[in-house]
């Protein structure tokens, strides 16, 4: 790591990395409240297809978003290692269903790369940046767009 970056920790951000199928994503660790094992969710009628339902989290009703479905990725059969990452984005707290949590990464803001502008890429709006770490391409999840439905964006 560059000595100049070590002198200015404000330029560093920590991310929690996780897997969805064979792909790796991250979220800013400051938005993560906890990581829980998968618990069967109670489905809600007329919920979007990517909402698995809700769970009871210490007396609070927590919606669970299946990130594979939300990102348009092929569904993965539920496995014993599936976990729920509980995130808070502004005043909204939700659970993100992922296949597995991988690591905590400390990344310099200068190392975040802008994803290419590909209008036909439906996932582009869900990715705010790319991280190249040890030959891996890791996507930084844009929680604002991921947790906002198109109906909410139009309002």
N, C-alpha and C positions, 0 to 999 in steps of 0.2 A: 504494500500500500504506500502511496505517496505521503511523505512526511508533512506536506502542507495540509493534506486532508486530515491527518491526525491532530494537527494543531487547531482545526476548526470543526469540532463535532457537529455544529449546526448544519453542515453540508451533508451529513450522513443521515440516512433513514433506515429503520429496521422494518423488514417485511417478513410475514409468515408465508412460507411457500407450501403448496399442497398440490395433489394430483387429482385430475379428472381424466380417467382413462389413461392414455399415454402422455397426456399434455400436462405441463406444469404452469401454475398460476401463483400469484402472490396478492396479498392485501397488506396495506400499511398496518403494522402491528398495533398502532395506537387505536385502531378501530375494533380490535379483537377484545372481547370481554371474557370469553372462555372457550374451551374446546371440550365437547362432550361425545360420548359414544352414541351411536345411532339408536334412537328409540322410535318405535312405530308411531307415526303421526295420525291424528284424527282428520280425515278428509273433510273439506267444506264444499257444499254445493256451489256451483258456478264460479269456483276459483279458477284462475288461469292454469293451464296444463302443467306449468313448471312449479306450481305450489303443491307440495306433497300434503299439506294440511297444517295442523297446529299441534304443539305439545304444551304441557304444563311445566313451566320452568319456575319452580319455587313460588307458585301462586300467580304467575304471569303467563298469559296466553302468548306463545311465541310461534309466529308463522315460520314454516320450513320451506326454503326454496331449493329445489333440486338444480344445482348449478349446471349439470350436464344438459338437462332439458332447457334451461334458460338460455344457454349459450348455443343451443342447436347442435350439440354433440351427440354421437350415438349413445343410446342408453347402455349403462353397464348394470349387470345384475347386481342386486344388493349383496354385499359381502360383509363378513364379520368385521372388517377393518374400516367400513364406512364411518365417517365422523361428521359431527355437526360443529361448524365454527360459528359461534355466536358473535355477531358484529353489531356495533352501534354506528349508525350513520345519521348525523344530526339527532333528531329525537326518535328515530325509528330503530328498534332492535329486532333483528331477524336471525334465523339460523340458516346457514349455508351448508347443504349436504354435499360432501366431497368424498372421494375414494380414500384418501389418506393424507395426513399432514406430513410434510417432508422435513422442513428445516426453518431456522430463523436466519435471514440474510441481512447483513449490514451493507448498504449500497450508497455510494456517493451520488448525489443528485446529478452530477456531471456525467455519470455512467448510464443514466437512464436514456434510452434511445426512443425517438418518436417512431411509432409504427408507420409503415408505408400507407399512403392513402389509396385504398382499393375500394371503390364504390360498391363493387359487387360482393365484397366481403361483409356478410351480415354480422360477424363477430367483432368487426373493427370498432364499433361504437362501445363495446364492452371492455376494450383494452386501451389503457391510457399511455402505456409505455412498454418497452421491452428491456429485459436485462439479459446480458450474456455473461454467464457464470460457469467457468470450467467446461466450456464446450456445450453448455445447455442454453437453450433459448427459453426464457421464462417470461410470461406475460403478466403485467401489472393490471389487476382487475380494477375497472372504474366502477366503484360502488354506486356512484350517483346514477349512472345509466343502467347498471344491472338491477338496482332496486326500484327504478322508476319504470312504470309501464307506459306504453305509448299513449294510453288514455290519459294518464296523469300529465304527460309532457304537453299534451294539447290543451290542457286546462289552464 
